[in-house]
Amino acid sequence: MAAQSGVTTRLQSRKAREMASRHGKEVKRKTKDKLVDIEEENCIGAQYSRRSFPLQHVNDHCFKEIKKTSKTESSAKQKRTLSVIGENTEKGQNAGQKSLQQQRVISKIKSGNSKYRQVKDDLLLVDDLELFKASHDATSVFPMDTEVYASVDTSMMDVSRGVPYDVDDIDFDPNCLKTTVYSQDIIKYMMYLESRNVLKPDFLNNSPSITTKMRGVLMDWLLQVQNHEELKDETLHLCVDLIDRFLSVVNVEMPKLQLVGISCLLIASKFIERFSPEVSTLCYLTDNTFVKSEVLLYERLILSTLKFDLSKPVCVTFLDRFLQAHNHPIEVEYLAKYLLDLTITSAHLMPILPSLKAAAALYLSRLLLLDRVPVWTRNLHYYTSYSQESLMDMVTEMVNLLLKVRASKNQGAKNKYNTEHYKFISTINRVADVEWSLLSQFGDARDAIQ
């Protein structure tokens, strides 16, 4: 019995080894078939490497999942692939231009001795051979590779863009990674928008109980609120524009003026800021003179009166663009914004176009802080569309504001810019001690455009 049991065990072991051997051969055959397909994928898709197309796994239009094929189908695909490559070679393509990966795949397919590492089952395969033929001569560019543009001749690009030869093209981007080509068109459109809703010089006549002095006090208070809540300058100037436009069409009584102010500030902050102030916070800043329901009611009233037209550009937007004409120090930007903040308390300056005020503020800032000749360059003339002669009236108004702020009760703008963040720009000697003689002292020699 023991001998018979031993024979049975040996037979079972032998049968198990034979089954394992057959299973191993079947696995090798299937693996070889898959690797043949992978060889073809590497050959055909050499121009579509993973580095060139990092998102190729989700491109269902150009790629599909690998399917299991027989040896006969794989052999036919190999022949078709080699014939395509042969046609490209016969057309005069230099074999040296093929990638090293292609050359290895071709040689290994011909020899039949190629060995490849096992890859995942979700590999994708280029199905369209015509796509390969059409793109075989194209240069493969990595997504962030910008050196390929180095050989492009850009000597005449300024002519095609319409920029004069003596003006720097501040919008030219050799890497084509930005949409700066539209910058000047955008500014022209913004100038068109600002000219649509120009306030009349007597815009306050529709609200007889509101005087220019009351309006100035409100604007100075809003300056302090904007600084306290750390809102953007664009928010403040849009708020001022909304207030003036509302006062020009609605008769607002004096007790409701501050309510109009905080309601417009709420609207502007919702339009500009990422996070607008809480309504309860704005009510608290009015010493709880108004409640939340009143603010929300006036918010709806203002929006309906202005027909939800909130996209009018403000002077700070133009200033940011004009500053790009040259590499200005940060002090020039701060002083220009200080001058623009001073203008909001003066009702007679509100009908002036925001772009003109921005250009004049930049001119006066360069005049006070920079020792450069000329003050107004050809770059600034071109990109602002204002000549230095057209700025003189507004520059004179801003010099007058600098002189008046010393004795004025409205110190919101001066206190805002008399901080370390703004480099104390409102109290430096060149600004605080400005005199009328400044304009004549730096007269024609500095105003002339060379």
C-alpha positions, 0 to 999 in steps of 0.5 A: 500500500505504501508503494502504491501511494508513493507511485500515485503521489509521483504521478500527481506531481508530474501532472502538476508540473506539466500543467504548470509548464503549459500555463507558463508557455501560454502566459509567455505567448500572450505576453509576447503578443502584447509586447509586439503591440507595445513595440508598434506603439513605441514606433508609431507614437514616437513623435507623441511621447509622454513628455510632449503630451502630458495629458495624452491619457485623456485624449479619446479622439487620438488614442484608444486602449490597446487590444489583444491581437494575434501574431498574424495581425501584429506581423501585418502591423509591423510591416505597415509601420516599416513601410510608412517609415520607409516612405518618409526615408525615400522622400529625403528625410534624414535618418538622423532626425529620427529619435533614438527611440524610433531607431531602437524600435525599428532595429529590434522589430527587424531582428525579432530579438527585442526585449521590453519591460512589462508596462501597465495595461492602460497604455494608449496607442496611436491608431491613425497612421496618417496622423503620424505621417503628417506630423513626422516632420514636426518638431516636438515641443515640450509644454513649457519649452520656449527656446524653440522661439529663439530662432524666430525673426522678430525684427519687423514685429513692431511694424505689424503691430503698428508701434512706431520705431522710436517707441518701445513695444512694452507688449511684445512677448517673444515667448507668446505665453501671454495675451499682451498683444491685445493690451493696447486694444483693451485700453482703447476700449476702456477709453471708449467706455469712460467717455460714455458716462461723463458727468456734467459739471453741475451733476450735484444740481439734482440734489440741492441739499447736498453741497460740494463741502458735504460731498467732500466730507463723505469722500474723506470718510470713505477714504478712511473706511477703505484704508481701515478695511484694507480695500483696493484702490479700484474699489474706492474709486468705483465707489466714488463714481457710483455715488456721483452717478447716483447723485446726478439722477436722484434727489438725495437728502442730506441725512441719507448721504452717508447711507448712499456712501456705504451702499455704494462701497458695498456694491463696489467691493462686491464687484472688485474684491474677493471678499466684501465687508460685512454689512454689519461692519459698515453699519458699525462704522456709521456709529449704527446710524443705519441698519442692515435692512436700510443698506440692502434696500439702498443697494437694490435702489442704486443698482436699479437706478444705474441699470447695473452698469458697474463696468466703467473703468477708473483712474487707477486702472489706467495708471497701472497701464501707464506705469508700464511704459517705463520701469518706474520706482514704487515711489512714483506709483504711490505718489500718483495714487496719492494725487488721485485720492486727493482728487475725489474730494473735489467735485469739480474734478469728477467730470474729467476723464479718469485716463486724463487724471491718471496721466496727469498724476503720473506726469507730476509724480515723475516731475517731483521724484525723478531727475530725468529729461524729458519728463514726458517721453515718447513712450508715455505720449504714445501709450497714454495718448496724451501730449504734455500740453494736454496735461498741464491744466490737470497738473495745475489742479493737482499742484493746487490740491497739494497746496490746499491739503496742508490746511484742509480738514480732509486729511484722509488721503494724507494720513493714508499715505503717511505710513511705512507701507507707502514709504511716507510719500505724502510727507516727504519734502518734495511733496509736502513743500511743493510750490507754484514755482515748481512748474516754471522751474522745470519748465520748457526744457523738461517738458520738451519731448525729444 
